[in-house]
Amino acid sequence: MFAIIRTGGKQYKVSKDDQITVEKIDAEAGKKVEIEDVLMVSDGKKTTIGTPAVKGAKVVAEIVEQTRGDKIIVFKKKRRQNYRRKKGHRQNLTVLKIKDIKAA
C-alpha cells in the first residue's frame, strides 16, 4: 500500500516504514503527526484518486529528527559594474518515519 501526500508545497510517494525528509514541521522529535492532505491511495488492487484530496484518508508519521539541509551559495554578479553579492542558505528540514496509511 502506498499514498501520495502533499506537505510543504511538495508531493511525496510514501509507504509504511519509509523515511522521508520534508520541509520543517513545528513539533519535537518523537511526536506523531497526521498528514491529512492525501492526494492518492493505492493498495495494489484498488486506487483512489482525490479531487484534490481523498476524503477521510490520512497518513500517520513519527518525527525522527529536526535537521538542516546542505548550504546553498547564492552569488550575484554584474560584470564591469563592481557588483558582487554572496549569501548562503540552509533549509530547515524534518525527517519523518511513516507509521501507517489509513484509507477512507
C-alpha positions, 0 to 999 in steps of 0.5 A: 500500500502506498499514498501520495501526500502533499506537505510543504508545497511538495508531493511525496510517494510514501509507504509504511516504514519509509523515511522521508525528509520534508520541509520543517514541521513545528513539533519535537522529535518523537511526536506523531503527526497526521498528514491529512492532505492525501492526494492518492491511495493505492493498495495494489488492487484498488486506487483512489484518486482525490479531487484534490484530496481523498476524503477521510484518508490520512497518513500517520508519521513519527518525527525522527529528527529536526535537521538542516539541509546542505548550504546553498551559495547564492552569488550575484554578479554584474560584470564591469559594474563592481557588483558582487553579492554572496549569501548562503542558505540552509533549509530547515528540514524534518525527517519523518518515519511513516507509521501507517496509511489509513484509507477512507 
